């Protein structure tokens, strides 16, 4: 029997895998999650001719002064990015589009590589096995009912990893918005990358942004009451802009003409960050 392919042996920077998931989005996801204030212009030398990365010196995250060096923010942001990828993968699998779901699972495995050390330090069970099993099954038997089981196992493993951060911290307004702001920054860059000449040209990038916006909307209710207690106006605006961002994604399949321009999308993200900074 042919052994199962272990993606971790060459992810994240081998060209075989990068060509699958989209170089720009993959690099900026890791960049924003792990190095939001880095001044490096090109963190991936091996593929510098193929990758356009976000300029991290222009990335302004909410509460950057308070949480710039907090490893919990990087940790939770990476887990959130993985969840966002799996969310959109699930939607595509439900639609019977396993070939289009596969790149998002590959990206989840890639992002996991940046978490391994942190998981060990926090005594959290590793995530590779359930993610790898999900990938193998989607690749070989996407219609197998076991796919749903493996998906659930992956999400539960991520939830366990998230729980390593005390709920009191996760539900604090400033910390929660620091994480959400990084998620939205990654979504903004992915959405911008998806659009070319006012047409939606990047399906994977579009779906990356979609998954991140959906998960940001799932995260916000956990801190909504805390935000409201500090600033009711900011709460209302953040909630409204988060919901407004979802209108950029009328379906899992990108429309030929964007439902929202990248400028409008960026403005909403920046407005959320502006309100988040009031919570410091």
C-alpha positions, 0 to 999 in steps of 0.5 A: 500500500502506498503510504499517505502523503505527509504534507508537513515534510515540505510545507509551507515553503516547497513550491509544490505546495505553494502552487496549490494554495496561492503564494500571496495569500499564504505568505500574508496570512503567516506574515500578519499572524506572526509578524504584524509589526515586522519591518522585513520586506520579504520574509520568504527568500526562496520564492521572492520572485513569485510572492507579493507580500503585504507591507508589514510596516503599513499593517496597523493592528488594534491595541498594538501598543498593548498586545504587540509582543503578546504571544497569546495574540499570535497564537490565537490569531493562527488558530483563528486563521486555521478555523477560517480556512476549515470553515470555507473548506466545509462549505465547499465540501457540502457543495460537492467541490472537494477539489476547491476545498482541498487548497484551504485544508492544505493552508490549514496544515501549513499554518499549523507548522507555525504553531507546533512549538507553541502547542508543546510549550502550552501542553496542548495536544497536537493538531496535525493528525486530525488535519492530515486525516481530513486532508487524506480523506478529502483527497482520496474519498471526498464523498465518504461520510467519515469526512464530516467526522474528521472535520469535526475532530479537527475543529474540536482539536482547535477548540481545545488549543484555543481553551489553553488561553483563559476565557477571561482573557479571550473575552476581554475587549482589548485582547479580543479585538487585537485578534479580530483586527489581525484576522480582518487585516489578513482578510483585507489583503486576501480580498484585495489580492483576489481583485484584478482590473475590477474583476474577481480573478482569485477564487482561492483568495476570495474564499480565504477572505470569506472564511476569515470574515465569517469567523471574525463574526463568530468571534465578536459575540464573545467580547461584545458585552465587554466592548459595549460596557467600555464604549457603546458607540464603538460596539454598534459600529464594530458590529455593523461593519463586521456584518457589512463585510459579509455582503462582499461574499454573496456566495462561496463562488466568487462573482465575476464583478466584485460585490464590494470594491477592495477600497470599500472593504478596506475602509470597513476594516479600517473603521473597525480597527479605529473603533478597536483602538478606543478600547485600549 
